[in-house]
Amino acid sequence: MARKSIEEVKRELDALNIKYADDMPYAKLCELLNAAVKPTVETFDEEAIRQEAERKARIEAEAKAKVEAEMKAQNAVSGRKLSPEEIAVKNDPLIEVRFTNIESPGVALSFTYGGKRFELDDGQVVKLPVCVVNHLNNLRIPVRKYDENAPSGQQTVVTGMRNRFSCQPVNLKPQMVG
């Protein structure tokens, strides 16, 4: 970025109606200009941050109200409360994924999540609710190794975690990311 001339700095100070001495050094003029411009930038950033926080809070409140309304409606119909998982399975968008059974390759998986039964074959491409995909991708088992230098003798230590299953998106739409 090119350095501004003293005349350019003085013109900008004049445009902002900031008083200065004619014999003031260039560095002091730049300090005056930076001090005048900086609060405007910070105020804008603070305002943008506040607006974004309000927008996120409004979206969360709307989602919470929707879930609560769904729970009340279902409770009135069935006489029992729906769990958050049941509501998520019902309301979450479907995403097309390739299911992989890492723990037992080639073996089918049957499970119930949110009151709904799922049957998945290893390598199968299937449409699942986002909450189920997240659930399967977050199931992990600890990886252990023996630590022979432990003060109490040989003992196992957890060195990491290994995924049990993998659900990789086949055709991910941009609005579902993030």
N, C-alpha and C positions, 0 to 999 in steps of 0.2 A: 504494500500500500504506500503510495507516494505521500511524502510529508507536505502538509499545507504551508503555504507562505504566510508571513505575518499579516499581510493584507487580507487573505482569505479568512484567517481566524478573526480578525477585527470585524470583517463584514458579517460573519456569523454571530458574533457577540452583539453587533448593532441590531441585527434582525431579531435577536432575542431580548432587546432592550436592556442589555447588561452594561453597566457603566464601568469604565476602565481608564487608567491614565495613559496619555499618548506615549510616554516614555517607558511604559511597563515592558519588561523583558518577555521574549517569546514564550518561555517556559511558564511564566505566571499567567499569560493570556490563555495558553492551552489548559492550564489547571482550572481557570474560570469557566472555560467552555465545557470541559469535561464534567465539572460539578453541576453545571446547568442542564446538561443533557442526560446525565446518569439517572437522576430521580425519575425522569419520564420513562426510561426503559424499565427500571425496577417496578414502577407502578403498573406498567402494562403487563409485565411478567406475573406479578402478584395477582392482578385481575384475571389473567388467563388461567392461572392455577386455581383461583377461587371458583371460576366458572366451570372448569373441568371437574373439580371436586363436587360441586353442586349437581352437575349433570350425572356423574357416577352415582351419587347418593339418590337422585331421583329415579334412575334406572333400577337400582337395587330395591328401592321402596316399592316401585311398580311390580317388580318380579315377586317380592315378598307378599304383596297384596294379592297378586294373581294366585300364588300358591295357597295362601290362606283361604281365598274364595273357593278355590278348587276343593280344598280339604273340607270346608263347611258344606259345600254342595254335595260332595260324596258322602259325608257323614249323615246328611239328611236323607239320602237315598238308601244307603246300605246299613245305617245304624252303627257304623264303626269308623274310626279315623283312618285315613290313608297315611302311610309312612312317607317321608320325603323321597325315599327311593322309588316308591310306587308312582308318585307324582312325576318324578324325573323321567322314569321309563315311559310314562304316558305322554309327557309334554316335550321331551328333548327331541331335537331333529335327528333323523336317521343319517348315518354316514356309512358309505360302502368301504369295508375293510377286508383285508386278507388275514384270517385267523391262523396263527401258528402256535402249536403246543410245544414249547421249548422243553418243558419238564419231561414229557413223555411223547416224543415224536411219533406221529402216525396214529395216535390214540384220540378218539373223539372225546369231547368234554360236554357233560350235561350238568346244568346248574340252574338255580332259581335266583333271580335278582329282582327286587321290587315287585314280588308276587307274580312274576311272569317266568315261564320255563323256557330255557334256551338250550338248543342242541347244536353243537358246533363240531364239524369235522376238521382235522388238521389240514391246512392248505386251502380251506373253503373261502370263497369270496361271498360275504354276506352283509346285509344292511343291519346295523345295530344302532340303538340310541347312543348318543355321545357319552352319557353317564356310564353305560355298560362298557364302552371302549376304555374309558378312563379307569374304571374299576379293574378290568382285566390287565391293563398295562401297568397298574400299580401293585399287583400281587407279586411279592418277591420272597425269596428264601435266603437266609444268611449263608455266606461262604465262610467256612471255618478252616483254620490251619492250626497245627500244633506249635506251641511256643515252648521250646525246651529250655530257654533261659529264664523262665518265670521263677520267682523266688520260692514258690511252693512246689517246684518240680514241673513236670510236663502238664500243660493245660491247653485247652483250645481257645483260640482268639478269633473273633469275627473280623475278617479282612475286607469284606464287601458284601454286596447283595447281588443276587442273580434273578432275573425276571423268570417267572413261571410260564407266562404266555405273552404273545405279541399280537397286537391288532394294528396293522399298518394300513393307512388310508390308501385306497386305490385311486379315487377321483376326489381330491379334496377341493372344496369350494373356498374361495378367498374369504368370504364372510365368516367362516367357521374358525379361522385362524386367529389366535390372540385372545 
